[in-house]
């Protein structure tokens, strides 16, 4: 299914009030959304909001607004359907660092940065050994130890989770053998 992506920009002057509303189609859409092959569709909205009160010298105000609103929208999508998020400069840093991690993750297996650690699983009552849990770890030369709650979601979003999971399974089996 295809749904259009668009942005509305409202110009506002406190002395006058709202002065103009412009719609920008971000994906070349004609604005015609219609049905999808006679299927019932329940569209939702994730909204990114940004506010600019000053324009830095040499800045492209429309480009900056669109980029920041887009960043806030994707943050809203990550947090769940039907949400809105106000852009904050920390979001830009967060997106930038995730892109760095995603780029580094592509090379992590080949560079030998992934490793397995093992943790004993014990019965609660008598503390007998019940098994062993295999834990995947990533140590990057510049980032240091990257926690699984950081790299696993990135692997899922970038489609590398199957490769990473496959490597972890093969490595654990090889180390047990």
N, C-alpha and C positions, 0 to 999 in steps of 0.2 A: 504494500500500500504506500502511496505517496501523499504527503501532506506538505503544503507550502510553508516556507520559512520566510517571515517578513518582520520588519522592524518599523515601528512608528516613532517619529521624532517630533516632539512638541517644543516649539520655541516659546520661551516665556520671559516676559519683561515685568518685574514687580510693579512698575509704575503703570503699565498698560494692561497686564494680564496676558492670557494665552494669545499668541499672535498668528501662529501657523502650525498646521499639522501636516507632515509629509510622510508617505509610506514608501519604504524602500524594499523591493523584492530582492532577497539575498540569493535566491536560487533560480532567477530568471523566470519565475512563475508569472502567469498572466493574471493571477488572482482568482481563477476559476477552480474551485475545490471540488464540488460535486460528489457523487457517490462513487463507490468502488465495486464494480462488478455485481451490483445488486446485493451486496453484503451490508449488513447493518454495521455502521461505524460509530463509535463513541469517542470522538476526539477529545483530548485534554490539552491543557496548556501549561507550559513551563515558561516562566517569565523572568527575564533578567532586566533589572532596572539600574540605571546609572544617572547621576546628576553631576553637572559641571557648573560651578559658579564662577570660575575664572579660566581663561584660556591662556595656557603657557605660550610664550613667544615661539613662533616657528612651528607650532603644533597644528596638525590637521584635525580640527574639531569634530568633523563628521566621522572620520576614520577612527579616532580615539573613542568617540561615543559608541560606535557600532562594535568595535573590538571589546570594550569594557562591558557593554550590555550582553554581548555574545558569551563572554566569559562567565558573567553572572547567571545567564540562562543555563549553561552547561552545568554549573554548580547546582542550580535548582534541580535539574534533571537527575543528577547523581544522588540527591537527597530524597528523591521520590517524586511520584507524579503529582501534577496539580499544585505545584509550589511556585513561589516567587522569591527571588533573592536580590538584595541590594548590593551592587558592586562595591567592593572594598579593595584597596590596593594590595592587600595581603593575598587576594585571590589570584592576582597576576603572578605573584611570586610562587604561589602554590602550583599553578599551571606550569610555570617555567621549570620548577624543580621536578615535577612529574614527567615532563618531556625529557629532561636530562636522564632521569631514572629509566624511562622507557628505552631511550637510545642505548644506555649502558647495559640494560637487561638483554638486548639483542645479542650482545657479545659475551655475556657472563659465562655461559656454558663452555663455549670454545676457549675462553681465556682461563678456565679452571677456577673460576671464582665461586662456584656453587659447591657445597659440601653437605654431608649428612651427619647428623648427631642422633644419638639414640638415648632414649629415656625408658627406664624400667617401669612397667605397670604392675602394681601389686594389688592383691585382694585386700579389702578393707579390714576384715576381721583378724586373720592370722598373718597378714603381710607377706604371704607366699607370692612368689613371682608368677604373674599371670600372663606376661608377654612383654614385648618391647615396642615402643612407639618410635617411628622414624620421623625425624624433624629436618626439614630442608632449611639450610642457612645460606645466605649470600654475603660474602665479604668483598667489597669493591675496593680497589687500591686507593681511590681518592675519597669515597664516601664512608669507608669503614664498614662496620656491620650494618647491613640494611635489614630492618625488622620485617618479618613476614607480613605484618599488617600493612606495610608499605608496598612491598614488591608483588605480593599475590594479587591484589586488586589491579595493579598495573598490568601484570601478565594476563589477567582475565580480559581487561579492556582492549589490550593490543592483540589478542588472539594467540599469545605465546604460551598460554597456560597448558595446552596439550603437550607442547615440546618440553616445558619445564617439568611437568608432572611425569612425563615419560622418562625423562632423564633421572628423576628422583627414584622412580620405581626400579629402573635398570640398575642404578647405582646401589640401592639398598639390597637388591637381590644378589648382586655381585659381591657385596661386602659380607653378606650372610653366608654365602657358599664357601 
